[in-house]
Amino acid sequence: MIGVISYLAFFGTVAAMLAIAVLGLNLQWGNTGLFNGGVAAFFGAGAYGAMILGGPADPMQFGGFELPYPIAFAGGILLAALVAWVVGLLTLRLRHDYLAIATFGVAVALEAVARNAEWLTGGAKGMRGFPRPFEGAFADQFSYNLAFLAFVVIVLILVYIGLERLIRSPYGRVLRAIREDEVAARALGKNATRLRLEAFVLGSAIIGAAGVLYVSFYAFISPQDMAPILTFQIWAMLIVGGAGNNRGAVLGAFLIWGAWTSSGFLLARFAPTAVQIYTGPIQYIMIGSIIVGMLLWRPQGLLPERIETTKTGNEAPQVKASQG
């Protein structure tokens, strides 16, 4: 029984981390229309930033400042936001497929830097030894894992509530106006370039927070954790759950992560040995098939954004989005 609970705690922890990243992507794509093809880059920036600030000292490479966890946490988020700001300044004037290609290229470039700059990132072997937060307060690993799950869920809830309030505010309505018709938004005096950059940076900072939680849980980060498959997984979660809907983003994260882990288990348990060596490629094909299938069957996702019109008095109808 303890083994089952331990696995469920592990599953819930990773799924909640990924849900935070999906919420960040949802702000960019679902609410602002920014096609971020480099999600893994900002996830990795948050993880590496926290590791450099809070990890153990190593005379062979930069970092290892062993700063308190709150500072390392904030530092990882700020590094992801800084990377997003620089990338945004260079790419946000592009549109749709061009933006996707540019941001994907940035992610590949940053992965190459992480793989080769051994003095900074530990190279291909990665960086390890991050002190797991408040671990000393628990007598056994089982209790700590449950406590860390609760911590990640609390962060997820705070991010969810914050984004819900943001997208329902006038600021959020302006972001959706830019998503729907940027020319019209500019005609109304809105600085679309600045607002797109702000949404891109904020969404990437949230993705970076997921990376910080990842390195806090595993106490390890390597270039492999920035592989393109992470970007496709998070996109699949958003597409399946429903872009523009924060509840859909969270639902999609848990569903896709459940499909990913269960498929790996089933292949390892029941598939012939000749097939098991292709478990990774089969899972990649599965993710791609899910994305294509959802786009064909239900492109709006399982919990789509719902557009409502409201009318008060003699005023013209107003359009607003709700998370139905």
Disulfide bonds with the S-S distance in Angstrom:
none
